[in-house]
Amino acid sequence: MNLAKKLGLKKGTYLFSNCAKMPSKMKCRLLLMGPVRQKKDLLAAGIEHMIKVHKHKRSPKLYKEAAGMLERVTVA
Ligand SMILES: [Zn+2]
C-alpha cells in the first residue's frame, strides 16, 4: 500500500510531527502533517496540542521546541 496515495497527498515536501517519537507518559500517537508552505498552520496546531494535551506552558521556548519536532518528508 502506498501511504501517500492512500492519504491523497499531492507531490511536494511536507513537514510532520509524530508524538509517538517523543517521550511521554500518555503514549500519545498524534501525527500532524502539512505542506512546508503551511508550516505556520502546522506549528499553531502543534502548539495548541502541546498545551492542551501535554500540559506545556505557552512560551517562546515552546515555539522553538515545536519547530524542533518537525521532520521533513517528500512525496514524489
Ligand atoms: Zn501528543
N, CA, C, O and the ligand as a Tripos MOL2 file, in Angstrom:
@<TRIPOS>MOLECULE
protein
  305   303    77     0     0
PROTEIN
NO_CHARGES

@<TRIPOS>ATOM
      1 N           0.8390   -1.2020    0.0000 N.3       1 MET1
      2 CA          0.0000    0.0000    0.0000 C.3       1 MET1
      3 C           0.8730    1.2500    0.0000 C.2       1 MET1
      4 O           1.8150    1.3590    0.7860 O.2       1 MET1
      5 N           0.5590    2.1800   -0.8750 N.am      2 ASN2
      6 CA          1.2780    3.4430   -0.8930 C.3       2 ASN2
      7 C           0.5390    4.4240    0.0130 C.2       2 ASN2
      8 O          -0.5600    4.8790   -0.3040 O.2       2 ASN2
      9 N           1.1650    4.7390    1.1470 N.am      3 LEU3
     10 CA          0.5190    5.5770    2.1520 C.3       3 LEU3
     11 C           0.1800    6.9700    1.6200 C.2       3 LEU3
     12 O          -0.9050    7.4930    1.8750 O.2       3 LEU3
     13 N           1.1270    7.5700    0.8700 N.am      4 ALA4
     14 CA          0.8910    8.9170    0.3390 C.3       4 ALA4
     15 C          -0.3460    8.9240   -0.5580 C.2       4 ALA4
     16 O          -1.1460    9.8590   -0.5220 O.2       4 ALA4
     17 N          -0.4900    7.8760   -1.3560 N.am      5 LYS5
     18 CA         -1.6310    7.7760   -2.2630 C.3       5 LYS5
     19 C          -2.9120    7.5840   -1.4610 C.2       5 LYS5
     20 O          -3.9350    8.2150   -1.7250 O.2       5 LYS5
     21 N          -2.8280    6.7060   -0.4860 N.am      6 LYS6
     22 CA         -3.9710    6.4220    0.3780 C.3       6 LYS6
     23 C          -4.4670    7.6910    1.0760 C.2       6 LYS6
     24 O          -5.6690    7.9000    1.2390 O.2       6 LYS6
     25 N          -3.5110    8.5320    1.4820 N.am      7 LEU7
     26 CA         -3.8670    9.7690    2.1680 C.3       7 LEU7
     27 C          -4.2570   10.8850    1.2000 C.2       7 LEU7
     28 O          -4.6950   11.9550    1.6220 O.2       7 LEU7
     29 N          -4.0980   10.6330   -0.0840 N.am      8 GLY8
     30 CA         -4.4550   11.6430   -1.0770 C.3       8 GLY8
     31 C          -3.4750   12.8010   -1.1290 C.2       8 GLY8
     32 O          -3.8560   13.9190   -1.4770 O.2       8 GLY8
     33 N          -2.1950   12.5460   -0.7810 N.am      9 LEU9
     34 CA         -1.1960   13.6130   -0.7650 C.3       9 LEU9
     35 C          -0.7410   13.9670   -2.1750 C.2       9 LEU9
     36 O          -0.4830   13.0950   -3.0060 O.2       9 LEU9
     37 N          -0.6520   15.2670   -2.4190 N.am     10 LYS10
     38 CA         -0.1000   15.7080   -3.6950 C.3      10 LYS10
     39 C           1.4160   15.7220   -3.5610 C.2      10 LYS10
     40 O           1.9570   15.7200   -2.4550 O.2      10 LYS10
     41 N           2.1040   15.7370   -4.7270 N.am     11 LYS11
     42 CA          3.5740   15.7620   -4.7230 C.3      11 LYS11
     43 C           4.0600   17.0080   -4.0180 C.2      11 LYS11
     44 O           3.4510   18.0720   -4.1210 O.2      11 LYS11
     45 N           5.1550   16.8700   -3.3060 N.am     12 GLY12
     46 CA          5.7250   18.0390   -2.6380 C.3      12 GLY12
     47 C           6.3940   17.6550   -1.3350 C.2      12 GLY12
     48 O           6.4570   16.4840   -0.9600 O.2      12 GLY12
     49 N           6.8870   18.6670   -0.6600 N.am     13 THR13
     50 CA          7.5770   18.4430    0.6080 C.3      13 THR13
     51 C           6.6490   18.8000    1.7580 C.2      13 THR13
     52 O           6.0120   19.8540    1.7690 O.2      13 THR13
     53 N           6.5940   17.9090    2.7070 N.am     14 TYR14
     54 CA          5.7210   18.0720    3.8710 C.3      14 TYR14
     55 C           6.5410   18.0690    5.1540 C.2      14 TYR14
     56 O           7.6580   17.5560    5.2170 O.2      14 TYR14
     57 N           5.9420   18.6580    6.1560 N.am     15 LEU15
     58 CA          6.5240   18.5960    7.4920 C.3      15 LEU15
     59 C           5.5530   17.8240    8.3580 C.2      15 LEU15
     60 O           4.3380   17.9240    8.1880 O.2      15 LEU15
     61 N           6.0900   17.0600    9.2810 N.am     16 PHE16
     62 CA          5.2060   16.3410   10.1940 C.3      16 PHE16
     63 C           5.8250   16.2590   11.5690 C.2      16 PHE16
     64 O           7.0400   16.3690   11.7350 O.2      16 PHE16
     65 N           4.9750   16.0650   12.5410 N.am     17 SER17
     66 CA          5.4430   15.7650   13.8860 C.3      17 SER17
     67 C           4.6850   14.5330   14.3440 C.2      17 SER17
     68 O           3.4980   14.3740   14.0560 O.2      17 SER17
     69 N           5.3740   13.6760   15.0480 N.am     18 ASN18
     70 CA          4.7910   12.4160   15.4910 C.3      18 ASN18
     71 C           5.0110   12.2790   16.9960 C.2      18 ASN18
     72 O           6.1260   12.0220   17.4510 O.2      18 ASN18
     73 N           3.9470   12.4520   17.7490 N.am     19 CYS19
     74 CA          4.0610   12.3850   19.2060 C.3      19 CYS19
     75 C           4.6000   11.0330   19.6850 C.2      19 CYS19
     76 O           5.2210   10.9480   20.7450 O.2      19 CYS19
     77 N           4.3630    9.9920   18.9120 N.am     20 ALA20
     78 CA          4.8230    8.6590   19.3080 C.3      20 ALA20
     79 C           6.3470    8.6060   19.4300 C.2      20 ALA20
     80 O           6.8820    7.7350   20.1160 O.2      20 ALA20
     81 N           7.0490    9.5340   18.7660 N.am     21 LYS21
     82 CA          8.5200    9.5540   18.8190 C.3      21 LYS21
     83 C           9.0480   10.3030   20.0290 C.2      21 LYS21
     84 O          10.2410   10.2580   20.3270 O.2      21 LYS21
     85 N           8.1450   10.9970   20.7290 N.am     22 MET22
     86 CA          8.5610   11.7920   21.8800 C.3      22 MET22
     87 C           8.3200   11.0130   23.1640 C.2      22 MET22
     88 O           7.3380   10.2790   23.2810 O.2      22 MET22
     89 N           9.2230   11.1770   24.1250 N.am     23 PRO23
     90 CA          8.9640   10.5030   25.4000 C.3      23 PRO23
     91 C           7.7550   11.1450   26.0700 C.2      23 PRO23
     92 O           7.7350   12.3550   26.2970 O.2      23 PRO23
     93 N           6.7610   10.3450   26.3830 N.am     24 SER24
     94 CA          5.5540   10.8840   27.0090 C.3      24 SER24
     95 C           4.8320    9.7870   27.7710 C.2      24 SER24
     96 O           4.7040    8.6560   27.3010 O.2      24 SER24
     97 N           4.3660   10.1440   28.9500 N.am     25 LYS25
     98 CA          3.6880    9.1690   29.7970 C.3      25 LYS25
     99 C           2.3430    8.7640   29.2260 C.2      25 LYS25
    100 O           1.8580    7.6590   29.4700 O.2      25 LYS25
    101 N           1.7370    9.6830   28.4510 N.am     26 MET26
    102 CA          0.3730    9.4020   27.9810 C.3      26 MET26
    103 C           0.3030    8.5780   26.6970 C.2      26 MET26
    104 O          -0.7810    8.3100   26.1790 O.2      26 MET26
    105 N           1.4610    8.1820   26.1950 N.am     27 LYS27
    106 CA          1.5080    7.3560   24.9940 C.3      27 LYS27
    107 C           0.7030    7.9650   23.8370 C.2      27 LYS27
    108 O          -0.0290    7.2720   23.1300 O.2      27 LYS27
    109 N           0.8620    9.2530   23.6730 N.am     28 CYS28
    110 CA          0.1700    9.9730   22.6030 C.3      28 CYS28
    111 C           0.7400    9.5400   21.2490 C.2      28 CYS28
    112 O           1.9520    9.3900   21.0940 O.2      28 CYS28
    113 N          -0.1300    9.3470   20.2990 N.am     29 ARG29
    114 CA          0.3140    8.9520   18.9570 C.3      29 ARG29
    115 C          -0.1710    9.9080   17.8810 C.2      29 ARG29
    116 O          -0.2690    9.5490   16.7080 O.2      29 ARG29
    117 N          -0.4730   11.1290   18.2980 N.am     30 LEU30
    118 CA         -0.9800   12.0810   17.3180 C.3      30 LEU30
    119 C           0.0780   12.4030   16.2700 C.2      30 LEU30
    120 O           1.2450   12.6380   16.5850 O.2      30 LEU30
    121 N          -0.3580   12.4060   15.0350 N.am     31 LEU31
    122 CA          0.5140   12.7160   13.9090 C.3      31 LEU31
    123 C          -0.0520   13.9700   13.2510 C.2      31 LEU31
    124 O          -1.2150   13.9960   12.8460 O.2      31 LEU31
    125 N           0.7720   15.0030   13.1480 N.am     32 LEU32
    126 CA          0.3300   16.2350   12.4900 C.3      32 LEU32
    127 C           1.2040   16.4400   11.2650 C.2      32 LEU32
    128 O           2.4190   16.2490   11.3180 O.2      32 LEU32
    129 N           0.5760   16.8330   10.1570 N.am     33 MET33
    130 CA          1.3460   16.9560    8.9190 C.3      33 MET33
    131 C           0.7750   18.0420    8.0300 C.2      33 MET33
    132 O          -0.4370   18.2510    7.9800 O.2      33 MET33
    133 N           1.6640   18.7310    7.3290 N.am     34 GLY34
    134 CA          1.2120   19.7630    6.4030 C.3      34 GLY34
    135 C           2.3230   20.1250    5.4380 C.2      34 GLY34
    136 O           3.4930   19.8400    5.6940 O.2      34 GLY34
    137 N           1.9580   20.7570    4.3180 N.am     35 PRO35
    138 CA          2.9730   21.1550    3.3520 C.3      35 PRO35
    139 C           3.8880   22.2250    3.9590 C.2      35 PRO35
    140 O           3.4740   22.9900    4.8310 O.2      35 PRO35
    141 N           5.1240   22.2640    3.4870 N.am     36 VAL36
    142 CA          6.1130   23.2080    4.0030 C.3      36 VAL36
    143 C           5.5860   24.6370    4.0080 C.2      36 VAL36
    144 O           5.8420   25.3910    4.9470 O.2      36 VAL36
    145 N           4.8480   25.0150    2.9600 N.am     37 ARG37
    146 CA          4.3830   26.4050    2.8840 C.3      37 ARG37
    147 C           3.3300   26.7120    3.9490 C.2      37 ARG37
    148 O           2.9880   27.8760    4.1580 O.2      37 ARG37
    149 N           2.8170   25.6910    4.6180 N.am     38 GLN38
    150 CA          1.8640   25.9230    5.7040 C.3      38 GLN38
    151 C           2.4650   25.5830    7.0660 C.2      38 GLN38
    152 O           1.7680   25.1720    7.9940 O.2      38 GLN38
    153 N           3.7760   25.7670    7.1530 N.am     39 LYS39
    154 CA          4.4790   25.4860    8.4050 C.3      39 LYS39
    155 C           3.8590   26.2270    9.5860 C.2      39 LYS39
    156 O           3.7570   25.6820   10.6850 O.2      39 LYS39
    157 N           3.4470   27.4730    9.3520 N.am     40 LYS40
    158 CA          2.8520   28.2740   10.4270 C.3      40 LYS40
    159 C           1.5760   27.6280   10.9570 C.2      40 LYS40
    160 O           1.3610   27.5690   12.1680 O.2      40 LYS40
    161 N           0.7300   27.1440   10.0470 N.am     41 ASP41
    162 CA         -0.5220   26.4820   10.4530 C.3      41 ASP41
    163 C          -0.2190   25.2150   11.2410 C.2      41 ASP41
    164 O          -0.8600   24.9220   12.2500 O.2      41 ASP41
    165 N           0.7720   24.4710   10.7590 N.am     42 LEU42
    166 CA          1.1450   23.2190   11.4130 C.3      42 LEU42
    167 C           1.6840   23.4890   12.8200 C.2      42 LEU42
    168 O           1.3330   22.7980   13.7770 O.2      42 LEU42
    169 N           2.5360   24.5000   12.9260 N.am     43 LEU43
    170 CA          3.0880   24.8550   14.2380 C.3      43 LEU43
    171 C           1.9900   25.3200   15.1940 C.2      43 LEU43
    172 O           2.0000   24.9770   16.3760 O.2      43 LEU43
    173 N           1.0470   26.0990   14.6750 N.am     44 ALA44
    174 CA         -0.0450   26.5930   15.5220 C.3      44 ALA44
    175 C          -0.8580   25.4160   16.0650 C.2      44 ALA44
    176 O          -1.2040   25.3930   17.2460 O.2      44 ALA44
    177 N          -1.1580   24.4530   15.2160 N.am     45 ALA45
    178 CA         -1.9240   23.2740   15.6450 C.3      45 ALA45
    179 C          -1.1130   22.4490   16.6410 C.2      45 ALA45
    180 O          -1.6420   21.9720   17.6450 O.2      45 ALA45
    181 N           0.1800   22.2860   16.3510 N.am     46 GLY46
    182 CA          1.0480   21.5060   17.2250 C.3      46 GLY46
    183 C           1.1810   22.1390   18.6020 C.2      46 GLY46
    184 O           1.1820   21.4460   19.6190 O.2      46 GLY46
    185 N           1.2930   23.4550   18.6210 N.am     47 ILE47
    186 CA          1.4440   24.1580   19.8950 C.3      47 ILE47
    187 C           0.1660   24.0490   20.7290 C.2      47 ILE47
    188 O           0.2290   23.8420   21.9410 O.2      47 ILE47
    189 N          -0.9830   24.1870   20.0840 N.am     48 GLU48
    190 CA         -2.2440   24.0180   20.8210 C.3      48 GLU48
    191 C          -2.3270   22.6130   21.4260 C.2      48 GLU48
    192 O          -2.7720   22.4380   22.5610 O.2      48 GLU48
    193 N          -1.8970   21.6310   20.6610 N.am     49 HIS49
    194 CA         -1.8980   20.2510   21.1410 C.3      49 HIS49
    195 C          -0.9470   20.0840   22.3330 C.2      49 HIS49
    196 O          -1.2920   19.4490   23.3300 O.2      49 HIS49
    197 N           0.2440   20.6580   22.2170 N.am     50 MET50
    198 CA          1.2300   20.5530   23.3070 C.3      50 MET50
    199 C           0.7020   21.1960   24.5950 C.2      50 MET50
    200 O           0.9690   20.7130   25.6950 O.2      50 MET50
    201 N          -0.0420   22.2800   24.4430 N.am     51 ILE51
    202 CA         -0.5790   22.9820   25.6120 C.3      51 ILE51
    203 C          -1.7760   22.2240   26.2040 C.2      51 ILE51
    204 O          -1.8290   21.9700   27.4080 O.2      51 ILE51
    205 N          -2.7320   21.8700   25.3390 N.am     52 LYS52
    206 CA         -3.9560   21.2390   25.8290 C.3      52 LYS52
    207 C          -3.7400   19.8120   26.3140 C.2      52 LYS52
    208 O          -4.2510   19.4250   27.3650 O.2      52 LYS52
    209 N          -3.0010   19.0490   25.5690 N.am     53 VAL53
    210 CA         -2.8640   17.6290   25.8910 C.3      53 VAL53
    211 C          -1.6260   17.3380   26.7350 C.2      53 VAL53
    212 O          -1.6900   16.5740   27.6980 O.2      53 VAL53
    213 N          -0.4990   17.9510   26.3700 N.am     54 HIS54
    214 CA          0.7430   17.6420   27.0800 C.3      54 HIS54
    215 C           1.0570   18.6270   28.2060 C.2      54 HIS54
    216 O           2.0970   18.5400   28.8580 O.2      54 HIS54
    217 N           0.1390   19.5560   28.4130 N.am     55 LYS55
    218 CA          0.2210   20.4950   29.5510 C.3      55 LYS55
    219 C           1.4930   21.3460   29.5750 C.2      55 LYS55
    220 O           2.0200   21.6640   30.6410 O.2      55 LYS55
    221 N           1.9750   21.7080   28.3880 N.am     56 HIS56
    222 CA          3.1080   22.6250   28.3280 C.3      56 HIS56
    223 C           2.6020   24.0460   28.5440 C.2      56 HIS56
    224 O           1.4230   24.3360   28.3410 O.2      56 HIS56
    225 N           3.4920   24.9090   28.9490 N.am     57 LYS57
    226 CA          3.1550   26.3180   29.1200 C.3      57 LYS57
    227 C           3.4770   27.0580   27.8260 C.2      57 LYS57
    228 O           4.5170   26.8340   27.2060 O.2      57 LYS57
    229 N           2.5500   27.9550   27.4280 N.am     58 ARG58
    230 CA          2.7960   28.7450   26.2120 C.3      58 ARG58
    231 C           3.9780   29.6910   26.4560 C.2      58 ARG58
    232 O           3.9540   30.4990   27.3840 O.2      58 ARG58
    233 N           4.9970   29.5820   25.6230 N.am     59 SER59
    234 CA          6.1810   30.4290   25.7760 C.3      59 SER59
    235 C           6.9760   30.4090   24.4730 C.2      59 SER59
    236 O           6.7760   29.5390   23.6260 O.2      59 SER59
    237 N           7.8740   31.3730   24.3250 N.am     60 PRO60
    238 CA          8.7130   31.3700   23.1170 C.3      60 PRO60
    239 C           9.5170   30.0690   22.9960 C.2      60 PRO60
    240 O           9.7930   29.5930   21.8950 O.2      60 PRO60
    241 N           9.8820   29.5090   24.1510 N.am     61 LYS61
    242 CA         10.6490   28.2580   24.1580 C.3      61 LYS61
    243 C           9.8220   27.1140   23.5680 C.2      61 LYS61
    244 O          10.3480   26.2330   22.8880 O.2      61 LYS61
    245 N           8.5200   27.1510   23.8440 N.am     62 LEU62
    246 CA          7.6360   26.0980   23.3300 C.3      62 LEU62
    247 C           7.5720   26.1460   21.8000 C.2      62 LEU62
    248 O           7.5200   25.1130   21.1320 O.2      62 LEU62
    249 N           7.5780   27.3780   21.2620 N.am     63 TYR63
    250 CA          7.5710   27.5230   19.8020 C.3      63 TYR63
    251 C           8.8160   26.8850   19.2020 C.2      63 TYR63
    252 O           8.7450   26.2060   18.1780 O.2      63 TYR63
    253 N           9.9630   27.1100   19.8520 N.am     64 LYS64
    254 CA         11.2120   26.5270   19.3620 C.3      64 LYS64
    255 C          11.1650   25.0050   19.4650 C.2      64 LYS64
    256 O          11.6180   24.2900   18.5710 O.2      64 LYS64
    257 N          10.6060   24.5280   20.5730 N.am     65 GLU65
    258 CA         10.5040   23.0870   20.7950 C.3      65 GLU65
    259 C           9.6130   22.4520   19.7220 C.2      65 GLU65
    260 O           9.9420   21.4040   19.1650 O.2      65 GLU65
    261 N           8.4860   23.1010   19.4450 N.am     66 ALA66
    262 CA          7.5480   22.5880   18.4350 C.3      66 ALA66
    263 C           8.2110   22.5720   17.0670 C.2      66 ALA66
    264 O           8.0730   21.6070   16.3150 O.2      66 ALA66
    265 N           8.9310   23.6430   16.7460 N.am     67 ALA67
    266 CA          9.6170   23.7120   15.4480 C.3      67 ALA67
    267 C          10.6770   22.6180   15.3480 C.2      67 ALA67
    268 O          10.9110   22.0630   14.2740 O.2      67 ALA67
    269 N          11.3160   22.3140   16.4810 N.am     68 GLY68
    270 CA         12.3510   21.2850   16.5060 C.3      68 GLY68
    271 C          11.8150   19.8780   16.3380 C.2      68 GLY68
    272 O          12.5550   18.9600   15.9860 O.2      68 GLY68
    273 N          10.5040   19.7080   16.5930 N.am     69 MET69
    274 CA          9.8720   18.3930   16.4560 C.3      69 MET69
    275 C           9.5540   18.0580   15.0020 C.2      69 MET69
    276 O           9.3200   16.9000   14.6550 O.2      69 MET69
    277 N           9.5490   19.0850   14.1610 N.am     70 LEU70
    278 CA          9.1200   18.8660   12.7780 C.3      70 LEU70
    279 C          10.1700   18.1200   11.9670 C.2      70 LEU70
    280 O          11.3570   18.4430   12.0000 O.2      70 LEU70
    281 N           9.7040   17.1290   11.2480 N.am     71 GLU71
    282 CA         10.5600   16.3760   10.3420 C.3      71 GLU71
    283 C          10.0440   16.5620    8.9300 C.2      71 GLU71
    284 O           8.8710   16.8700    8.7220 O.2      71 GLU71
    285 N          10.9240   16.3740    7.9620 N.am     72 ARG72
    286 CA         10.6190   16.6400    6.5810 C.3      72 ARG72
    287 C          10.4390   15.3390    5.8040 C.2      72 ARG72
    288 O          11.2000   14.3900    5.9870 O.2      72 ARG72
    289 N           9.4460   15.3010    4.9510 N.am     73 VAL73
    290 CA          9.2760   14.1330    4.0800 C.3      73 VAL73
    291 C           8.8250   14.6210    2.7010 C.2      73 VAL73
    292 O           8.0230   15.5480    2.5890 O.2      73 VAL73
    293 N           9.3530   13.9840    1.6610 N.am     74 THR74
    294 CA          8.9840   14.3880    0.3070 C.3      74 THR74
    295 C           8.1480   13.3130   -0.3640 C.2      74 THR74
    296 O           8.4970   12.1330   -0.3640 O.2      74 THR74
    297 N           7.0400   13.7490   -0.9320 N.am     75 VAL75
    298 CA          6.1770   12.8460   -1.6940 C.3      75 VAL75
    299 C           6.5120   13.0640   -3.1680 C.2      75 VAL75
    300 O           6.2890   14.1480   -3.7080 O.2      75 VAL75
    301 N           7.0430   12.0400   -3.8090 N.am     76 ALA76
    302 CA          7.4660   12.1670   -5.2140 C.3      76 ALA76
    303 C           6.3900   11.6790   -6.1720 C.2      76 ALA76
    304 O           6.5830   11.7160   -7.3880 O.2      76 ALA76
    305 ZN          0.6800   14.3880   21.6730 Zn       77 ZN77
@<TRIPOS>BOND
     1     1     2 1
     2     2     3 1
     3     3     4 2
     4     3     5 am
     5     5     6 1
     6     6     7 1
     7     7     8 2
     8     7     9 am
     9     9    10 1
    10    10    11 1
    11    11    12 2
    12    11    13 am
    13    13    14 1
    14    14    15 1
    15    15    16 2
    16    15    17 am
    17    17    18 1
    18    18    19 1
    19    19    20 2
    20    19    21 am
    21    21    22 1
    22    22    23 1
    23    23    24 2
    24    23    25 am
    25    25    26 1
    26    26    27 1
    27    27    28 2
    28    27    29 am
    29    29    30 1
    30    30    31 1
    31    31    32 2
    32    31    33 am
    33    33    34 1
    34    34    35 1
    35    35    36 2
    36    35    37 am
    37    37    38 1
    38    38    39 1
    39    39    40 2
    40    39    41 am
    41    41    42 1
    42    42    43 1
    43    43    44 2
    44    43    45 am
    45    45    46 1
    46    46    47 1
    47    47    48 2
    48    47    49 am
    49    49    50 1
    50    50    51 1
    51    51    52 2
    52    51    53 am
    53    53    54 1
    54    54    55 1
    55    55    56 2
    56    55    57 am
    57    57    58 1
    58    58    59 1
    59    59    60 2
    60    59    61 am
    61    61    62 1
    62    62    63 1
    63    63    64 2
    64    63    65 am
    65    65    66 1
    66    66    67 1
    67    67    68 2
    68    67    69 am
    69    69    70 1
    70    70    71 1
    71    71    72 2
    72    71    73 am
    73    73    74 1
    74    74    75 1
    75    75    76 2
    76    75    77 am
    77    77    78 1
    78    78    79 1
    79    79    80 2
    80    79    81 am
    81    81    82 1
    82    82    83 1
    83    83    84 2
    84    83    85 am
    85    85    86 1
    86    86    87 1
    87    87    88 2
    88    87    89 am
    89    89    90 1
    90    90    91 1
    91    91    92 2
    92    91    93 am
    93    93    94 1
    94    94    95 1
    95    95    96 2
    96    95    97 am
    97    97    98 1
    98    98    99 1
    99    99   100 2
   100    99   101 am
   101   101   102 1
   102   102   103 1
   103   103   104 2
   104   103   105 am
   105   105   106 1
   106   106   107 1
   107   107   108 2
   108   107   109 am
   109   109   110 1
   110   110   111 1
   111   111   112 2
   112   111   113 am
   113   113   114 1
   114   114   115 1
   115   115   116 2
   116   115   117 am
   117   117   118 1
   118   118   119 1
   119   119   120 2
   120   119   121 am
   121   121   122 1
   122   122   123 1
   123   123   124 2
   124   123   125 am
   125   125   126 1
   126   126   127 1
   127   127   128 2
   128   127   129 am
   129   129   130 1
   130   130   131 1
   131   131   132 2
   132   131   133 am
   133   133   134 1
   134   134   135 1
   135   135   136 2
   136   135   137 am
   137   137   138 1
   138   138   139 1
   139   139   140 2
   140   139   141 am
   141   141   142 1
   142   142   143 1
   143   143   144 2
   144   143   145 am
   145   145   146 1
   146   146   147 1
   147   147   148 2
   148   147   149 am
   149   149   150 1
   150   150   151 1
   151   151   152 2
   152   151   153 am
   153   153   154 1
   154   154   155 1
   155   155   156 2
   156   155   157 am
   157   157   158 1
   158   158   159 1
   159   159   160 2
   160   159   161 am
   161   161   162 1
   162   162   163 1
   163   163   164 2
   164   163   165 am
   165   165   166 1
   166   166   167 1
   167   167   168 2
   168   167   169 am
   169   169   170 1
   170   170   171 1
   171   171   172 2
   172   171   173 am
   173   173   174 1
   174   174   175 1
   175   175   176 2
   176   175   177 am
   177   177   178 1
   178   178   179 1
   179   179   180 2
   180   179   181 am
   181   181   182 1
   182   182   183 1
   183   183   184 2
   184   183   185 am
   185   185   186 1
   186   186   187 1
   187   187   188 2
   188   187   189 am
   189   189   190 1
   190   190   191 1
   191   191   192 2
   192   191   193 am
   193   193   194 1
   194   194   195 1
   195   195   196 2
   196   195   197 am
   197   197   198 1
   198   198   199 1
   199   199   200 2
   200   199   201 am
   201   201   202 1
   202   202   203 1
   203   203   204 2
   204   203   205 am
   205   205   206 1
   206   206   207 1
   207   207   208 2
   208   207   209 am
   209   209   210 1
   210   210   211 1
   211   211   212 2
   212   211   213 am
   213   213   214 1
   214   214   215 1
   215   215   216 2
   216   215   217 am
   217   217   218 1
   218   218   219 1
   219   219   220 2
   220   219   221 am
   221   221   222 1
   222   222   223 1
   223   223   224 2
   224   223   225 am
   225   225   226 1
   226   226   227 1
   227   227   228 2
   228   227   229 am
   229   229   230 1
   230   230   231 1
   231   231   232 2
   232   231   233 am
   233   233   234 1
   234   234   235 1
   235   235   236 2
   236   235   237 am
   237   237   238 1
   238   238   239 1
   239   239   240 2
   240   239   241 am
   241   241   242 1
   242   242   243 1
   243   243   244 2
   244   243   245 am
   245   245   246 1
   246   246   247 1
   247   247   248 2
   248   247   249 am
   249   249   250 1
   250   250   251 1
   251   251   252 2
   252   251   253 am
   253   253   254 1
   254   254   255 1
   255   255   256 2
   256   255   257 am
   257   257   258 1
   258   258   259 1
   259   259   260 2
   260   259   261 am
   261   261   262 1
   262   262   263 1
   263   263   264 2
   264   263   265 am
   265   265   266 1
   266   266   267 1
   267   267   268 2
   268   267   269 am
   269   269   270 1
   270   270   271 1
   271   271   272 2
   272   271   273 am
   273   273   274 1
   274   274   275 1
   275   275   276 2
   276   275   277 am
   277   277   278 1
   278   278   279 1
   279   279   280 2
   280   279   281 am
   281   281   282 1
   282   282   283 1
   283   283   284 2
   284   283   285 am
   285   285   286 1
   286   286   287 1
   287   287   288 2
   288   287   289 am
   289   289   290 1
   290   290   291 1
   291   291   292 2
   292   291   293 am
   293   293   294 1
   294   294   295 1
   295   295   296 2
   296   295   297 am
   297   297   298 1
   298   298   299 1
   299   299   300 2
   300   299   301 am
   301   301   302 1
   302   302   303 1
   303   303   304 2
@<TRIPOS>SUBSTRUCTURE
     1 MET1         2 RESIDUE 1 A MET
     2 ASN2         6 RESIDUE 1 A ASN
     3 LEU3        10 RESIDUE 1 A LEU
     4 ALA4        14 RESIDUE 1 A ALA
     5 LYS5        18 RESIDUE 1 A LYS
     6 LYS6        22 RESIDUE 1 A LYS
     7 LEU7        26 RESIDUE 1 A LEU
     8 GLY8        30 RESIDUE 1 A GLY
     9 LEU9        34 RESIDUE 1 A LEU
    10 LYS10       38 RESIDUE 1 A LYS
    11 LYS11       42 RESIDUE 1 A LYS
    12 GLY12       46 RESIDUE 1 A GLY
    13 THR13       50 RESIDUE 1 A THR
    14 TYR14       54 RESIDUE 1 A TYR
    15 LEU15       58 RESIDUE 1 A LEU
    16 PHE16       62 RESIDUE 1 A PHE
    17 SER17       66 RESIDUE 1 A SER
    18 ASN18       70 RESIDUE 1 A ASN
    19 CYS19       74 RESIDUE 1 A CYS
    20 ALA20       78 RESIDUE 1 A ALA
    21 LYS21       82 RESIDUE 1 A LYS
    22 MET22       86 RESIDUE 1 A MET
    23 PRO23       90 RESIDUE 1 A PRO
    24 SER24       94 RESIDUE 1 A SER
    25 LYS25       98 RESIDUE 1 A LYS
    26 MET26      102 RESIDUE 1 A MET
    27 LYS27      106 RESIDUE 1 A LYS
    28 CYS28      110 RESIDUE 1 A CYS
    29 ARG29      114 RESIDUE 1 A ARG
    30 LEU30      118 RESIDUE 1 A LEU
    31 LEU31      122 RESIDUE 1 A LEU
    32 LEU32      126 RESIDUE 1 A LEU
    33 MET33      130 RESIDUE 1 A MET
    34 GLY34      134 RESIDUE 1 A GLY
    35 PRO35      138 RESIDUE 1 A PRO
    36 VAL36      142 RESIDUE 1 A VAL
    37 ARG37      146 RESIDUE 1 A ARG
    38 GLN38      150 RESIDUE 1 A GLN
    39 LYS39      154 RESIDUE 1 A LYS
    40 LYS40      158 RESIDUE 1 A LYS
    41 ASP41      162 RESIDUE 1 A ASP
    42 LEU42      166 RESIDUE 1 A LEU
    43 LEU43      170 RESIDUE 1 A LEU
    44 ALA44      174 RESIDUE 1 A ALA
    45 ALA45      178 RESIDUE 1 A ALA
    46 GLY46      182 RESIDUE 1 A GLY
    47 ILE47      186 RESIDUE 1 A ILE
    48 GLU48      190 RESIDUE 1 A GLU
    49 HIS49      194 RESIDUE 1 A HIS
    50 MET50      198 RESIDUE 1 A MET
    51 ILE51      202 RESIDUE 1 A ILE
    52 LYS52      206 RESIDUE 1 A LYS
    53 VAL53      210 RESIDUE 1 A VAL
    54 HIS54      214 RESIDUE 1 A HIS
    55 LYS55      218 RESIDUE 1 A LYS
    56 HIS56      222 RESIDUE 1 A HIS
    57 LYS57      226 RESIDUE 1 A LYS
    58 ARG58      230 RESIDUE 1 A ARG
    59 SER59      234 RESIDUE 1 A SER
    60 PRO60      238 RESIDUE 1 A PRO
    61 LYS61      242 RESIDUE 1 A LYS
    62 LEU62      246 RESIDUE 1 A LEU
    63 TYR63      250 RESIDUE 1 A TYR
    64 LYS64      254 RESIDUE 1 A LYS
    65 GLU65      258 RESIDUE 1 A GLU
    66 ALA66      262 RESIDUE 1 A ALA
    67 ALA67      266 RESIDUE 1 A ALA
    68 GLY68      270 RESIDUE 1 A GLY
    69 MET69      274 RESIDUE 1 A MET
    70 LEU70      278 RESIDUE 1 A LEU
    71 GLU71      282 RESIDUE 1 A GLU
    72 ARG72      286 RESIDUE 1 A ARG
    73 VAL73      290 RESIDUE 1 A VAL
    74 THR74      294 RESIDUE 1 A THR
    75 VAL75      298 RESIDUE 1 A VAL
    76 ALA76      302 RESIDUE 1 A ALA
    77 ZN77       305 GROUP 0 **** ****
